[in-house]
């Protein structure tokens, strides 16, 4: 059993969002970087749990990024996983990143590919779907539960207003969200061990990008909260009805 | 070279988010001087011709039973066939749960640039640029699509549905359909409730409610507003409410027209999941709660007094008192 977990480096949730170069680049000054929470808490931790249930399981982590992504991938290795692969490329569009992951996946012979449901920076929710199409594999998106019996996976995915239970033979690509696993904190043994785990750097394959960022912007600031007295709840409802037209 | 819109259905009915996609797609077609066409996979009970009132002229219907279960791999292959047969140059999805699964696959299949989570019509004055939310709603990006075929996945609740007059011609589409590799073994649905990610109004509550036994007033308010209920992360973690109600960074991200937050302080992780809501109302007894900074309307007061009063006042307005 071989699992590939896709890891992305994202700015911390509390990072100040600003742009430079005439609003064409994200301002990374002073930004703390973290493992994209969906990749970490749900995809990676579930993979680690599967390895705990079956120690013969091998977990590889992959990230597409420059050398500055290495602290993040070491941090992921401290949680678990056997080795990591970094595709040495700057950030391009989803199609480019998915193509790099698919290329590594083709050579690795993985039974299972996990991604987080989206990254908290670009909010694309596209990598899993693109990788699955590039590999012509089935894809279960927004999975909240994942169990294995031999080569058969039982997966619960979110649908509008409920859940759907799926069964699929491996290999499969799964995007993971809340419910898959619980957040873990790396322990000292993990942190020490991560330093010596293999981190392989591979060069990207030549792929066209399909989209590019023309520019960024910030939404207009809120006008400020309109406070209503707790003794005049009717006034709030009137405002919502007549002014905001929200009810 | 029409604009092609994927019409997503559940249990035979067209989803609300797809009506938004239809309205949006028709507008894109008008902008490009072409026509809008829809595509429906699987059997439906709704009258498809009636979807013409959202501006589509033609609907391709691949009604095979094999398409009654959603499977991203199978659906993407069929949609690619429809896109090719109709020589569509722009393909529109709702960026709902199905759209998130199929649009990226179709993007690869057609080598067509994808903008997921679009919030506005494309700017075609210089190329083809679509605005989308990034950084969980804290910023937006203008994405230039460089390919001949473009795919837009429209963020739910970002574009107002508009129904005019008209009827669409429904044509059967004979698709080559692969056997699905994914078997659907069951579905569990909370009946009668409004699905959280589709809801126009969401009533959400946090630790300020002091315990799960006090949720009655939250549910009453949600009921008069025909709203979905949601909660903050600590509430879900404490099992006061089910995890599928958790909104925020690590729970669901929602963008309703109205979000009412009761007894939620408004940590940045919570805001990341709800800050795309059009109107935010905060009820909290702590005037220093950070949520007030992100709110449009607020009441500094005791939820246990304010919320029932609100329910009554809304009943009066809706004439259901």
Interface residues (C-beta under 8 A of the other chain):
Chain A: X11 X13 X14 X17 X19 X37 X38 X41 X93 X94 X95 X98 X120 X121 X122 X123 X124 X125 X126 X127 X128 X129 X130 X132 X133 X134 X136 X137 X138 X139 X140 X141 X142 X154 X158 X159 X160 X161 X162 X163 X164 X165 X166 X167 X168 X169 X172 X178 X179 X209 X210 X211 X212 X213 X214 X215 X216 X217 X218 X219 X222 X223 X225 X226 X227 X228 X229 X230 X233 X234 X236 X237 X238 X239 X240 X241 X244 X246 X247
Chain B: X10 X15 X71 X72 X73 X76 X95 X96 X97 X100 X101 X102 X103 X104 X105 X106 X107 X108 X109 X111 X112 X113 X114 X115 X116 X117 X127 X129 X132 X133 X134 X135 X136 X137 X138 X139 X140 X141 X142 X143 X144 X145 X146 X147 X180 X181 X182 X183 X184 X185 X186 X187 X188 X189 X190 X193 X194 X195 X196 X197 X198 X201 X225 X243 X244 X246 X249 X250 X251 X252 X253 X257 X258 X268 X269 X272 X278 X279 X281 X282 X292 X293 X294 X295 X296 X297 X298 X299 X300 X301 X302 X305 X306 X309 X310 X313 X314 X316 X317 X318
